[in-house]
Amino acid sequence: MPSNQSDRWLYLSEIEESLLETITDKPGSATEISKRTGYSLSGNLRFILANMVARRILVIGPDGYQVNR
């Protein structure tokens, strides 16, 4: 967890936990993450990813979404 981050970010839904595990293994774009997880881009995936970025769980880097370390 980043030193400037509250431990409240650790409370994740099951989908967020699944996404975090997938992204920890290999960063990627929303499309790549969708393919690896089976979550539809037309569903809430983009919203969930954006929310995780806003909560500083994820950052968007050169390889796509990645865990904020």
C-alpha positions in Angstrom: 0.0 0.0 0.0 1.4 3.4 -0.8 2.5 5.3 2.2 0.2 8.2 1.5 -2.8 5.9 1.1 -5.4 5.2 3.8 -6.0 1.5 4.6 -9.6 2.0 3.7 -8.7 1.3 0.0 -8.3 -2.3 1.1 -12.1 -2.9 1.2 -12.8 -4.2 -2.2 -15.7 -5.9 -3.8 -15.3 -9.4 -5.2 -15.0 -8.0 -8.8 -12.4 -5.4 -7.6 -10.4 -8.2 -5.9 -10.5 -10.2 -9.1 -9.4 -7.3 -11.2 -6.6 -6.4 -8.7 -5.3 -10.0 -8.9 -5.4 -10.0 -12.7 -3.7 -6.6 -13.0 -1.1 -7.4 -10.4 -0.1 -10.4 -12.5 0.0 -8.4 -15.7 -0.9 -4.8 -16.3 -3.0 -4.0 -19.4 -5.6 -2.0 -21.2 -9.3 -2.2 -20.3 -9.8 -4.4 -23.4 -6.9 -6.8 -22.4 -8.2 -7.0 -18.8 -11.7 -7.7 -20.1 -10.4 -10.6 -22.2 -8.4 -12.0 -19.3 -11.2 -11.7 -16.8 -14.3 -12.3 -18.9 -15.9 -9.1 -17.7 -17.7 -7.2 -20.4 -16.5 -3.8 -21.5 -20.1 -2.8 -22.1 -20.9 -3.5 -18.4 -19.4 -1.8 -15.5 -15.8 -2.7 -16.1 -14.6 0.7 -17.3 -16.5 2.4 -14.4 -14.9 0.0 -11.8 -11.4 0.6 -13.3 -11.9 4.4 -13.2 -13.1 4.1 -9.6 -10.1 2.1 -8.6 -7.8 4.8 -10.2 -9.7 7.5 -8.4 -9.2 5.6 -5.1 -5.5 5.3 -6.0 -5.5 1.5 -6.0 -4.6 1.6 -9.7 -2.7 4.0 -11.9 -2.6 4.2 -15.7 0.9 3.8 -16.9 2.6 3.0 -20.2 1.4 -0.6 -20.1 -2.1 0.3 -19.2 -3.8 -0.2 -15.8 -1.3 -1.2 -13.1 -1.2 -1.5 -9.3 -0.2 1.7 -7.5 2.9 0.8 -5.6 
